[in-house]
Amino acid sequence: MGSSESFSSEVFKLPDCWKDDVRMTALFALPRNESLNPHDWVGKYKFWKELILEWATFNHKIMFDVEDLKKVFCRNGKYPASLNRVLDEMKKNGDVAAKDQYCYQADQSSSSWAKWGVSLVTSSVAWSWKKVMNSLPDTTETLQTFVVPSVLKERCEQILQLPIASTEEIMELEELTDEHSEIFNDDEETQLILNHLQQIGKVAIESSSDQTMIKFIVPTVKAKQSQLNNSGWSISPAKQKEKAIEITEVDRSLATLKRTEKLLNDEIDNMESEMKSLEQTARTRLKEGSRGAAKAALYRRKQLQAVYDKRNQALSNIQTMKLQLAQAKTDSKVMEAYKIGLSALKNSFGDPSMNEEKIQDTLFELETVLEQQRDIENIMSQSIVQEEGESDLEEELKNILAESEEAQAEQEEEQELVLPAVPTESPTKKEELSARLERLRSP
């Protein structure tokens, strides 16, 4: 099985109960008779199922077989006795799927992978050969490979987050796997991942040429709405009934131009290096006094320069053609949007209620209703109490204000204090005068 060690350098940690000899002996043993102890098998199945899925998720294992599990869950030289039964039950419950059945379904629903990858069950010949091999007495049983849907979904979602997935740029499979080797690190897993993405309408794949071409599909507004109505991931490609999106002739042309551009760039880089080397050789030979060798190096450099100029011109033409093709794809999408908008406008005007006479009648009725509403609001806002004359109210208001002012003035007068006159003489002088007058009066 392919490994996914490049995703994480950490080691999967077994549960704490792994050190408990008593508990692990019970879990490693065959389940007891269910009629006597029905809970024994339920507990063992739950433990091993959760542990297997946790291990597969931690190590990003899309596929595994029984031998992989035996290597991981070997304890004191022993393996879980109920491992095969656990896997069969997980397959029934959809926690894992058989790879051969999945590949068979994928092969029946799409022929684009006919030139790439290996499908375990693809024809009646393979089926007949399997029957013959099974009839032999000493034939070794082929290990069944299982696919983990949850890990496959996780890896597909990771791929759809790549920058290339947000464009409709076509690329070769080899280029994709080289640029993202941390994800596509196993051929079998790569086939399974891309095949599944193709079946759910996320990529278009073509292997009719020498190179397998990959194109990520950017969903349109209509496609996004359809995905919302039919959300969810299916491990079975046979259940996907959506029309496959094919790679167009423009895509093939772009792929050819892209491949040619890469070849020209590589050739131009090599010629630049060689011309620099020849120029350095000419300088060295000239210093050594070997004018003939220096002249030969310069002649060779001049020839390479002529070829270099032609390659640069060809590269410029290729890049111009790529730009024009990409612009043509954009123009095509714009024209398609125009057509959709035009059709929508025609449909809206085709509505019997959308004509000039009916619109005018509707606006006239609306104006009449609004006028009636304004009249009703005016009537509703009138007072139901008979109002007195405005002049009488003003006169009464003045009287009230005058009475209020008079009362306030009287109150202020009452609050004023009556103070004695200020004395003209000091108290001391007055007492002295009184004393003198008293002495004069006495005999």
Sequence and secondary structure as in RCSB ss.txt:
>XXXX:A:sequence
MGSSESFSSEVFKLPDCWKDDVRMTALFALPRNESLNPHDWVGKYKFWKELILEWATFNHKIMFDVEDLKKVFCR
NGKYPASLNRVLDEMKKNGDVAAKDQYCYQADQSSSSWAKWGVSLVTSSVAWSWKKVMNSLPDTTETLQTFVVPS
VLKERCEQILQLPIASTEEIMELEELTDEHSEIFNDDEETQLILNHLQQIGKVAIESSSDQTMIKFIVPTVKAKQ
SQLNNSGWSISPAKQKEKAIEITEVDRSLATLKRTEKLLNDEIDNMESEMKSLEQTARTRLKEGSRGAAKAALYR
RKQLQAVYDKRNQALSNIQTMKLQLAQAKTDSKVMEAYKIGLSALKNSFGDPSMNEEKIQDTLFELETVLEQQRD
IENIMSQSIVQEEGESDLEEELKNILAESEEAQAEQEEEQELVLPAVPTESPTKKEELSARLERLRSP
>XXXX:A:secstr
    TTT        GGGG HHHHHHHHS    TTT HHHHHHHHHHHHHHHHHHHHHTT SEE HHHHHHHS B
TTB  TTHHHHHHHHHHHTSSEEHHHHHHHHHHH  TTTTSS  SS SHHHHHHHHHHHHSTT       EE HH
HHHHHHHHHHTSGGGGS  EEEHHHHHHHTTTT   HHHHHHHHHHHHHTTSEEEE SSSS EEEE    HHHHH
HHHHT S  S GGG  S      HHHHHHHHHHHHHHHHHHHHHHHHHHHHHHHHHHHHHHHHT HHHHHHHHHH
HHHHHHHHHHHHHHHHHHHHHHHHHHHHHHHHHHHHHHHHHHHHHHHHHTSTT SHHHHHHHHHHHHHHHHHHHH
HHHHHTS SS    HHHHHHHHHHHHHHHHHHHHHHHHHT        SS HHHHHHHHHHHHHHH  
